[in-house]
Amino acid sequence: LCDMNLYQVLGFLFLLPVCMGQHRSSDEKNPAVCYAPRPASYCYEGGVFPVFYFDPGSNSCLMEELGCTLYGNNFKSKEDCEALCLREHAQPQPNVMNWHNFWYF
């Protein structure tokens, strides 16, 4: 746990028991997962496989060789990733931390 940030720790402690084992197809996912931080993977030897994830910076689906989860921003194939994240009605993530949003009084 020492190498993880707070988001990963909270996800690990509270969401991992709920999400582990839920292998959802892209039809069941919300396009918002395309812009979510990638879930931390806690893989055991022999339980890893290639996964694909959407990278908003390059607007493309990339492969990670040693994944072990298929929930959140992880997909079993490039086609599943592209079908959900590159379709026309997938909305870009709002930039909530843009410097234009800060108001000074």
Phi and psi in radians as a Rosetta constraint file:
Dihedral C 1 N 2 CA 2 C 2 CIRCULARHARMONIC -1.191 0.35
Dihedral N 2 CA 2 C 2 N 3 CIRCULARHARMONIC -0.425 0.35
Dihedral C 2 N 3 CA 3 C 3 CIRCULARHARMONIC -1.593 0.35
Dihedral N 3 CA 3 C 3 N 4 CIRCULARHARMONIC 0.038 0.35
Dihedral C 3 N 4 CA 4 C 4 CIRCULARHARMONIC -1.777 0.35
Dihedral N 4 CA 4 C 4 N 5 CIRCULARHARMONIC 2.654 0.35
Dihedral C 4 N 5 CA 5 C 5 CIRCULARHARMONIC -1.464 0.35
Dihedral N 5 CA 5 C 5 N 6 CIRCULARHARMONIC 3.061 0.35
Dihedral C 5 N 6 CA 6 C 6 CIRCULARHARMONIC -1.048 0.35
Dihedral N 6 CA 6 C 6 N 7 CIRCULARHARMONIC -0.727 0.35
Dihedral C 6 N 7 CA 7 C 7 CIRCULARHARMONIC -1.023 0.35
Dihedral N 7 CA 7 C 7 N 8 CIRCULARHARMONIC -0.781 0.35
Dihedral C 7 N 8 CA 8 C 8 CIRCULARHARMONIC -1.175 0.35
Dihedral N 8 CA 8 C 8 N 9 CIRCULARHARMONIC -0.685 0.35
Dihedral C 8 N 9 CA 9 C 9 CIRCULARHARMONIC -1.109 0.35
Dihedral N 9 CA 9 C 9 N 10 CIRCULARHARMONIC -0.819 0.35
Dihedral C 9 N 10 CA 10 C 10 CIRCULARHARMONIC -1.093 0.35
Dihedral N 10 CA 10 C 10 N 11 CIRCULARHARMONIC -0.732 0.35
Dihedral C 10 N 11 CA 11 C 11 CIRCULARHARMONIC -1.081 0.35
Dihedral N 11 CA 11 C 11 N 12 CIRCULARHARMONIC -0.726 0.35
Dihedral C 11 N 12 CA 12 C 12 CIRCULARHARMONIC -1.133 0.35
Dihedral N 12 CA 12 C 12 N 13 CIRCULARHARMONIC -0.813 0.35
Dihedral C 12 N 13 CA 13 C 13 CIRCULARHARMONIC -1.280 0.35
Dihedral N 13 CA 13 C 13 N 14 CIRCULARHARMONIC -0.652 0.35
Dihedral C 13 N 14 CA 14 C 14 CIRCULARHARMONIC -1.863 0.35
Dihedral N 14 CA 14 C 14 N 15 CIRCULARHARMONIC -0.583 0.35
Dihedral C 14 N 15 CA 15 C 15 CIRCULARHARMONIC -1.754 0.35
Dihedral N 15 CA 15 C 15 N 16 CIRCULARHARMONIC -0.478 0.35
Dihedral C 15 N 16 CA 16 C 16 CIRCULARHARMONIC -1.011 0.35
Dihedral N 16 CA 16 C 16 N 17 CIRCULARHARMONIC -0.793 0.35
Dihedral C 16 N 17 CA 17 C 17 CIRCULARHARMONIC -1.080 0.35
Dihedral N 17 CA 17 C 17 N 18 CIRCULARHARMONIC -0.534 0.35
Dihedral C 17 N 18 CA 18 C 18 CIRCULARHARMONIC -1.353 0.35
Dihedral N 18 CA 18 C 18 N 19 CIRCULARHARMONIC -0.684 0.35
Dihedral C 18 N 19 CA 19 C 19 CIRCULARHARMONIC -1.565 0.35
Dihedral N 19 CA 19 C 19 N 20 CIRCULARHARMONIC -0.464 0.35
Dihedral C 19 N 20 CA 20 C 20 CIRCULARHARMONIC -1.062 0.35
Dihedral N 20 CA 20 C 20 N 21 CIRCULARHARMONIC 2.351 0.35
Dihedral C 20 N 21 CA 21 C 21 CIRCULARHARMONIC 1.527 0.35
Dihedral N 21 CA 21 C 21 N 22 CIRCULARHARMONIC -0.105 0.35
Dihedral C 21 N 22 CA 22 C 22 CIRCULARHARMONIC -1.602 0.35
Dihedral N 22 CA 22 C 22 N 23 CIRCULARHARMONIC 1.678 0.35
Dihedral C 22 N 23 CA 23 C 23 CIRCULARHARMONIC -1.705 0.35
Dihedral N 23 CA 23 C 23 N 24 CIRCULARHARMONIC 1.645 0.35
Dihedral C 23 N 24 CA 24 C 24 CIRCULARHARMONIC -1.629 0.35
Dihedral N 24 CA 24 C 24 N 25 CIRCULARHARMONIC 2.587 0.35
Dihedral C 24 N 25 CA 25 C 25 CIRCULARHARMONIC -1.442 0.35
Dihedral N 25 CA 25 C 25 N 26 CIRCULARHARMONIC 2.904 0.35
Dihedral C 25 N 26 CA 26 C 26 CIRCULARHARMONIC -1.139 0.35
Dihedral N 26 CA 26 C 26 N 27 CIRCULARHARMONIC -0.403 0.35
Dihedral C 26 N 27 CA 27 C 27 CIRCULARHARMONIC -1.145 0.35
Dihedral N 27 CA 27 C 27 N 28 CIRCULARHARMONIC -0.468 0.35
Dihedral C 27 N 28 CA 28 C 28 CIRCULARHARMONIC -1.620 0.35
Dihedral N 28 CA 28 C 28 N 29 CIRCULARHARMONIC -0.102 0.35
Dihedral C 28 N 29 CA 29 C 29 CIRCULARHARMONIC -1.630 0.35
Dihedral N 29 CA 29 C 29 N 30 CIRCULARHARMONIC 2.652 0.35
Dihedral C 29 N 30 CA 30 C 30 CIRCULARHARMONIC -1.563 0.35
Dihedral N 30 CA 30 C 30 N 31 CIRCULARHARMONIC 2.436 0.35
Dihedral C 30 N 31 CA 31 C 31 CIRCULARHARMONIC -1.009 0.35
Dihedral N 31 CA 31 C 31 N 32 CIRCULARHARMONIC -0.309 0.35
Dihedral C 31 N 32 CA 32 C 32 CIRCULARHARMONIC -1.088 0.35
Dihedral N 32 CA 32 C 32 N 33 CIRCULARHARMONIC -0.435 0.35
Dihedral C 32 N 33 CA 33 C 33 CIRCULARHARMONIC -1.130 0.35
Dihedral N 33 CA 33 C 33 N 34 CIRCULARHARMONIC -0.381 0.35
Dihedral C 33 N 34 CA 34 C 34 CIRCULARHARMONIC -1.093 0.35
Dihedral N 34 CA 34 C 34 N 35 CIRCULARHARMONIC -0.477 0.35
Dihedral C 34 N 35 CA 35 C 35 CIRCULARHARMONIC -1.876 0.35
Dihedral N 35 CA 35 C 35 N 36 CIRCULARHARMONIC 0.062 0.35
Dihedral C 35 N 36 CA 36 C 36 CIRCULARHARMONIC -1.368 0.35
Dihedral N 36 CA 36 C 36 N 37 CIRCULARHARMONIC 2.654 0.35
Dihedral C 36 N 37 CA 37 C 37 CIRCULARHARMONIC -1.043 0.35
Dihedral N 37 CA 37 C 37 N 38 CIRCULARHARMONIC 2.538 0.35
Dihedral C 37 N 38 CA 38 C 38 CIRCULARHARMONIC -1.171 0.35
Dihedral N 38 CA 38 C 38 N 39 CIRCULARHARMONIC 2.390 0.35
Dihedral C 38 N 39 CA 39 C 39 CIRCULARHARMONIC -1.178 0.35
Dihedral N 39 CA 39 C 39 N 40 CIRCULARHARMONIC 2.518 0.35
Dihedral C 39 N 40 CA 40 C 40 CIRCULARHARMONIC -1.172 0.35
Dihedral N 40 CA 40 C 40 N 41 CIRCULARHARMONIC 2.428 0.35
Dihedral C 40 N 41 CA 41 C 41 CIRCULARHARMONIC -1.824 0.35
Dihedral N 41 CA 41 C 41 N 42 CIRCULARHARMONIC 2.236 0.35
Dihedral C 41 N 42 CA 42 C 42 CIRCULARHARMONIC -2.000 0.35
Dihedral N 42 CA 42 C 42 N 43 CIRCULARHARMONIC 1.464 0.35
Dihedral C 42 N 43 CA 43 C 43 CIRCULARHARMONIC -1.610 0.35
Dihedral N 43 CA 43 C 43 N 44 CIRCULARHARMONIC 2.542 0.35
Dihedral C 43 N 44 CA 44 C 44 CIRCULARHARMONIC -1.857 0.35
Dihedral N 44 CA 44 C 44 N 45 CIRCULARHARMONIC 2.709 0.35
Dihedral C 44 N 45 CA 45 C 45 CIRCULARHARMONIC -1.026 0.35
Dihedral N 45 CA 45 C 45 N 46 CIRCULARHARMONIC 2.289 0.35
Dihedral C 45 N 46 CA 46 C 46 CIRCULARHARMONIC 1.603 0.35
Dihedral N 46 CA 46 C 46 N 47 CIRCULARHARMONIC -0.224 0.35
Dihedral C 46 N 47 CA 47 C 47 CIRCULARHARMONIC -1.795 0.35
Dihedral N 47 CA 47 C 47 N 48 CIRCULARHARMONIC 0.335 0.35
Dihedral C 47 N 48 CA 48 C 48 CIRCULARHARMONIC -1.806 0.35
Dihedral N 48 CA 48 C 48 N 49 CIRCULARHARMONIC 2.648 0.35
Dihedral C 48 N 49 CA 49 C 49 CIRCULARHARMONIC -2.717 0.35
Dihedral N 49 CA 49 C 49 N 50 CIRCULARHARMONIC 2.831 0.35
Dihedral C 49 N 50 CA 50 C 50 CIRCULARHARMONIC -1.160 0.35
Dihedral N 50 CA 50 C 50 N 51 CIRCULARHARMONIC 2.399 0.35
Dihedral C 50 N 51 CA 51 C 51 CIRCULARHARMONIC -2.254 0.35
Dihedral N 51 CA 51 C 51 N 52 CIRCULARHARMONIC 2.736 0.35
Dihedral C 51 N 52 CA 52 C 52 CIRCULARHARMONIC -2.007 0.35
Dihedral N 52 CA 52 C 52 N 53 CIRCULARHARMONIC 2.570 0.35
Dihedral C 52 N 53 CA 53 C 53 CIRCULARHARMONIC -2.492 0.35
Dihedral N 53 CA 53 C 53 N 54 CIRCULARHARMONIC 2.704 0.35
Dihedral C 53 N 54 CA 54 C 54 CIRCULARHARMONIC -1.548 0.35
Dihedral N 54 CA 54 C 54 N 55 CIRCULARHARMONIC 2.264 0.35
Dihedral C 54 N 55 CA 55 C 55 CIRCULARHARMONIC -1.895 0.35
Dihedral N 55 CA 55 C 55 N 56 CIRCULARHARMONIC 1.833 0.35
Dihedral C 55 N 56 CA 56 C 56 CIRCULARHARMONIC -1.061 0.35
Dihedral N 56 CA 56 C 56 N 57 CIRCULARHARMONIC -0.531 0.35
Dihedral C 56 N 57 CA 57 C 57 CIRCULARHARMONIC -1.078 0.35
Dihedral N 57 CA 57 C 57 N 58 CIRCULARHARMONIC -0.684 0.35
Dihedral C 57 N 58 CA 58 C 58 CIRCULARHARMONIC -1.780 0.35
Dihedral N 58 CA 58 C 58 N 59 CIRCULARHARMONIC -0.042 0.35
Dihedral C 58 N 59 CA 59 C 59 CIRCULARHARMONIC 0.902 0.35
Dihedral N 59 CA 59 C 59 N 60 CIRCULARHARMONIC 0.803 0.35
Dihedral C 59 N 60 CA 60 C 60 CIRCULARHARMONIC -2.603 0.35
Dihedral N 60 CA 60 C 60 N 61 CIRCULARHARMONIC 2.872 0.35
Dihedral C 60 N 61 CA 61 C 61 CIRCULARHARMONIC -1.686 0.35
Dihedral N 61 CA 61 C 61 N 62 CIRCULARHARMONIC 2.205 0.35
Dihedral C 61 N 62 CA 62 C 62 CIRCULARHARMONIC -2.011 0.35
Dihedral N 62 CA 62 C 62 N 63 CIRCULARHARMONIC 2.785 0.35
Dihedral C 62 N 63 CA 63 C 63 CIRCULARHARMONIC -1.842 0.35
Dihedral N 63 CA 63 C 63 N 64 CIRCULARHARMONIC 2.460 0.35
Dihedral C 63 N 64 CA 64 C 64 CIRCULARHARMONIC -2.026 0.35
Dihedral N 64 CA 64 C 64 N 65 CIRCULARHARMONIC 2.222 0.35
Dihedral C 64 N 65 CA 65 C 65 CIRCULARHARMONIC -1.171 0.35
Dihedral N 65 CA 65 C 65 N 66 CIRCULARHARMONIC -0.625 0.35
Dihedral C 65 N 66 CA 66 C 66 CIRCULARHARMONIC -2.043 0.35
Dihedral N 66 CA 66 C 66 N 67 CIRCULARHARMONIC 1.028 0.35
Dihedral C 66 N 67 CA 67 C 67 CIRCULARHARMONIC -1.625 0.35
Dihedral N 67 CA 67 C 67 N 68 CIRCULARHARMONIC 2.936 0.35
Dihedral C 67 N 68 CA 68 C 68 CIRCULARHARMONIC -2.633 0.35
Dihedral N 68 CA 68 C 68 N 69 CIRCULARHARMONIC 0.168 0.35
Dihedral C 68 N 69 CA 69 C 69 CIRCULARHARMONIC -2.296 0.35
Dihedral N 69 CA 69 C 69 N 70 CIRCULARHARMONIC 2.613 0.35
Dihedral C 69 N 70 CA 70 C 70 CIRCULARHARMONIC -2.135 0.35
Dihedral N 70 CA 70 C 70 N 71 CIRCULARHARMONIC 0.446 0.35
Dihedral C 70 N 71 CA 71 C 71 CIRCULARHARMONIC -1.871 0.35
Dihedral N 71 CA 71 C 71 N 72 CIRCULARHARMONIC 2.892 0.35
Dihedral C 71 N 72 CA 72 C 72 CIRCULARHARMONIC 1.126 0.35
Dihedral N 72 CA 72 C 72 N 73 CIRCULARHARMONIC -2.420 0.35
Dihedral C 72 N 73 CA 73 C 73 CIRCULARHARMONIC -1.493 0.35
Dihedral N 73 CA 73 C 73 N 74 CIRCULARHARMONIC 0.885 0.35
Dihedral C 73 N 74 CA 74 C 74 CIRCULARHARMONIC -2.358 0.35
Dihedral N 74 CA 74 C 74 N 75 CIRCULARHARMONIC 2.352 0.35
Dihedral C 74 N 75 CA 75 C 75 CIRCULARHARMONIC -2.293 0.35
Dihedral N 75 CA 75 C 75 N 76 CIRCULARHARMONIC 2.668 0.35
Dihedral C 75 N 76 CA 76 C 76 CIRCULARHARMONIC -1.358 0.35
Dihedral N 76 CA 76 C 76 N 77 CIRCULARHARMONIC -0.343 0.35
Dihedral C 76 N 77 CA 77 C 77 CIRCULARHARMONIC -2.550 0.35
Dihedral N 77 CA 77 C 77 N 78 CIRCULARHARMONIC 2.783 0.35
Dihedral C 77 N 78 CA 78 C 78 CIRCULARHARMONIC -1.115 0.35
Dihedral N 78 CA 78 C 78 N 79 CIRCULARHARMONIC -0.611 0.35
Dihedral C 78 N 79 CA 79 C 79 CIRCULARHARMONIC -1.108 0.35
Dihedral N 79 CA 79 C 79 N 80 CIRCULARHARMONIC -0.741 0.35
Dihedral C 79 N 80 CA 80 C 80 CIRCULARHARMONIC -1.094 0.35
Dihedral N 80 CA 80 C 80 N 81 CIRCULARHARMONIC -0.755 0.35
Dihedral C 80 N 81 CA 81 C 81 CIRCULARHARMONIC -1.076 0.35
Dihedral N 81 CA 81 C 81 N 82 CIRCULARHARMONIC -0.848 0.35
Dihedral C 81 N 82 CA 82 C 82 CIRCULARHARMONIC -1.169 0.35
Dihedral N 82 CA 82 C 82 N 83 CIRCULARHARMONIC -0.627 0.35
Dihedral C 82 N 83 CA 83 C 83 CIRCULARHARMONIC -1.090 0.35
Dihedral N 83 CA 83 C 83 N 84 CIRCULARHARMONIC -0.626 0.35
Dihedral C 83 N 84 CA 84 C 84 CIRCULARHARMONIC -1.568 0.35
Dihedral N 84 CA 84 C 84 N 85 CIRCULARHARMONIC -0.751 0.35
Dihedral C 84 N 85 CA 85 C 85 CIRCULARHARMONIC -1.617 0.35
Dihedral N 85 CA 85 C 85 N 86 CIRCULARHARMONIC -0.368 0.35
Dihedral C 85 N 86 CA 86 C 86 CIRCULARHARMONIC -1.868 0.35
Dihedral N 86 CA 86 C 86 N 87 CIRCULARHARMONIC 0.061 0.35
Dihedral C 86 N 87 CA 87 C 87 CIRCULARHARMONIC -1.252 0.35
Dihedral N 87 CA 87 C 87 N 88 CIRCULARHARMONIC 2.794 0.35
Dihedral C 87 N 88 CA 88 C 88 CIRCULARHARMONIC -1.079 0.35
Dihedral N 88 CA 88 C 88 N 89 CIRCULARHARMONIC -0.607 0.35
Dihedral C 88 N 89 CA 89 C 89 CIRCULARHARMONIC -1.553 0.35
Dihedral N 89 CA 89 C 89 N 90 CIRCULARHARMONIC 0.063 0.35
Dihedral C 89 N 90 CA 90 C 90 CIRCULARHARMONIC -1.264 0.35
Dihedral N 90 CA 90 C 90 N 91 CIRCULARHARMONIC 2.136 0.35
Dihedral C 90 N 91 CA 91 C 91 CIRCULARHARMONIC -1.545 0.35
Dihedral N 91 CA 91 C 91 N 92 CIRCULARHARMONIC 2.448 0.35
Dihedral C 91 N 92 CA 92 C 92 CIRCULARHARMONIC -1.166 0.35
Dihedral N 92 CA 92 C 92 N 93 CIRCULARHARMONIC 2.696 0.35
Dihedral C 92 N 93 CA 93 C 93 CIRCULARHARMONIC -1.199 0.35
Dihedral N 93 CA 93 C 93 N 94 CIRCULARHARMONIC 2.296 0.35
Dihedral C 93 N 94 CA 94 C 94 CIRCULARHARMONIC -1.170 0.35
Dihedral N 94 CA 94 C 94 N 95 CIRCULARHARMONIC 2.482 0.35
Dihedral C 94 N 95 CA 95 C 95 CIRCULARHARMONIC -1.582 0.35
Dihedral N 95 CA 95 C 95 N 96 CIRCULARHARMONIC 1.526 0.35
Dihedral C 95 N 96 CA 96 C 96 CIRCULARHARMONIC -1.360 0.35
Dihedral N 96 CA 96 C 96 N 97 CIRCULARHARMONIC -0.264 0.35
Dihedral C 96 N 97 CA 97 C 97 CIRCULARHARMONIC -1.863 0.35
Dihedral N 97 CA 97 C 97 N 98 CIRCULARHARMONIC 0.428 0.35
Dihedral C 97 N 98 CA 98 C 98 CIRCULARHARMONIC -1.201 0.35
Dihedral N 98 CA 98 C 98 N 99 CIRCULARHARMONIC 2.459 0.35
Dihedral C 98 N 99 CA 99 C 99 CIRCULARHARMONIC -1.100 0.35
Dihedral N 99 CA 99 C 99 N 100 CIRCULARHARMONIC -0.361 0.35
Dihedral C 99 N 100 CA 100 C 100 CIRCULARHARMONIC -1.194 0.35
Dihedral N 100 CA 100 C 100 N 101 CIRCULARHARMONIC -0.348 0.35
Dihedral C 100 N 101 CA 101 C 101 CIRCULARHARMONIC -1.444 0.35
Dihedral N 101 CA 101 C 101 N 102 CIRCULARHARMONIC -0.193 0.35
Dihedral C 101 N 102 CA 102 C 102 CIRCULARHARMONIC -1.410 0.35
Dihedral N 102 CA 102 C 102 N 103 CIRCULARHARMONIC 2.328 0.35
Dihedral C 102 N 103 CA 103 C 103 CIRCULARHARMONIC -2.008 0.35
Dihedral N 103 CA 103 C 103 N 104 CIRCULARHARMONIC 2.351 0.35
Dihedral C 103 N 104 CA 104 C 104 CIRCULARHARMONIC -2.005 0.35
Dihedral N 104 CA 104 C 104 N 105 CIRCULARHARMONIC 2.366 0.35
